[in-house]
Amino acid sequence: MEIEKKYLLTKIPFDLSSFEKKEISQGYLCTSPVVRIRKSNDKYTLTYKGEGLMAREEYNLPLTKESYNQLSSKIDGILIEKTRYLIPLENNLTAELDVFHGKLDSLMLVEVEFDSIEAANAFVPPSWFGEDVTFSNKYHNSNLSKKLI
């Protein structure tokens, strides 16, 4: 089960160079249900996501580089490219700040994953987080791959 909250970011209030980062490319073979392929640095995965906004089932399967490359020619929509910065928060949480590139260049989103729905509902975001877009389909990456915002 994936439980996460998502926030829109309008500016980055600090230098990101000291944080761990991942270079991510991902595309969608299907958006209903969500079937995604992802390259994160040198790791390749195929992901199935169930229905839901803040909480939904998620299954990840490993892919080879060759399988990823073959499947990437079959994606529906644009290939999403982003840099993900991993920023430690209080209570052993991590903010995953996505800075998008290419056709989604001006977009920045930050996500936080939780162990329970109760923890997600009790979360008070740091002051640098922007608008809570957790319950907006518009900011699901699967929807971003189909249209520009």
Secondary structure, DSSP 8 states (H G I E B T S, - for coil): -EEEEEEE-S---S--TTSEEEEEEEEEEEETTEEEEEEETTEEEEEEE-S-SSEE-EEEEEE-HHHHHHHHTT-SS--EEEEEEEEE-STT-EEEEEEEEGGGTT-EEEEEE-SSHHHHHH----TT---B-TT-GGGSHHHHTTS--
